[in-house]
Amino acid sequence: MGIEALGNVLEKLLHELNAQAQLSPKSLLVVGASTSEIAGERIGSSGSEEIAADVFNAIERFRKHNGCTVAYQGCEHINRSLVVPRDYAENHDLEIVSVVPCRRAGGSLATYAYAQEDDKVVVEAVRADAGVDIGATLIGMHLKHVAVPVRGSEAFIGQAPVTMARSRPKYIGGPRASYPDAGM
């Protein structure tokens, strides 16, 4: 699969996720991606700026169409911190950390996202409404507490497995309680 085709598959999956997550301009989408895994290599072993650019561009096309904010997760070497717009971090009282992602400590996608956008910062954690994990990057720690799996029409981007999730509010109460989305 060519680089351009990878972006097309990702963009298709993002729209499928959105059909269930119903992301809005107030929503946060977390994305973690191993460009090494996409290329068929072991995670963290051979990051690719070219693949990162294609993944980033597909996400940005979706973001511009949808209006949601995107948090790009870095790798374990920067504690899976995330690249977000400064205004989002400040408006949501997120803790900004002192690190600049690089390919060997942050991963190619977070590094690329940080370099492409004006006024980006890195934050320690978020509570996202939905997420896409490409290559087992473990985004779950950045999703709201009740994550609901979303199965897309494609299971892989390149050689990397893709896992998607949306969140929903917690069900609280007991047998007498009713819930607005109980039929989902």
MONORSUL-V289231 format. One record per backbone hydrogen bond with DSSP energy under -1.0 kcal/mol. CO is the residue of the C=O (numbers start at 0). NH is the residue of the N-H. E is the energy in kcal/mol with one decimal. If there is no record, write none. Layout:
co:nh:e
CO:NH:E
CO:NH:E
This chain:
co:nh:e
1:5:-1.6
2:6:-1.4
3:7:-1.7
4:8:-2.3
5:9:-2.4
6:10:-2.6
7:11:-2.1
8:12:-2.4
9:13:-2.6
10:14:-1.9
11:15:-1.8
12:16:-2.8
13:17:-2.5
14:18:-1.5
16:19:-1.1
16:20:-3.0
17:21:-2.5
23:26:-2.2
26:68:-2.6
27:128:-2.0
27:129:-1.3
28:70:-2.8
29:131:-2.2
30:72:-2.8
31:133:-2.9
33:37:-2.1
34:38:-1.7
35:40:-3.0
36:39:-1.5
37:158:-2.1
41:44:-2.1
47:51:-2.4
48:52:-2.7
49:53:-1.8
50:54:-2.7
51:55:-3.0
52:56:-2.7
53:57:-2.0
54:58:-2.3
55:59:-2.8
56:60:-2.1
57:61:-1.9
58:62:-3.0
59:63:-2.7
60:64:-1.7
61:65:-2.8
62:66:-3.8
68:28:-2.7
70:30:-2.7
71:82:-2.6
74:77:-1.8
74:79:-2.3
75:78:-2.0
77:80:-1.6
80:73:-3.5
81:122:-2.7
82:71:-2.2
83:120:-2.7
84:88:-2.1
85:89:-2.8
86:90:-2.6
87:91:-1.5
88:93:-2.7
89:92:-1.1
94:123:-2.1
96:98:-1.1
101:104:-1.1
101:106:-1.4
104:101:-1.6
106:110:-2.1
107:111:-2.5
108:112:-2.9
109:113:-2.4
110:114:-1.8
111:115:-1.8
112:116:-1.5
118:85:-2.9
120:83:-2.5
121:96:-2.8
122:81:-2.5
127:143:-2.3
128:166:-1.9
129:29:-2.4
130:164:-2.0
131:31:-2.4
132:162:-2.4
133:33:-2.3
138:141:-2.9
139:142:-1.6
141:127:-3.7
145:167:-1.8
147:165:-2.5
154:161:-2.4
156:159:-2.1
159:156:-2.4
160:134:-3.0
162:132:-3.1
163:149:-2.4
164:130:-2.6
165:147:-3.9
173:176:-1.6
178:181:-1.2
180:183:-2.2
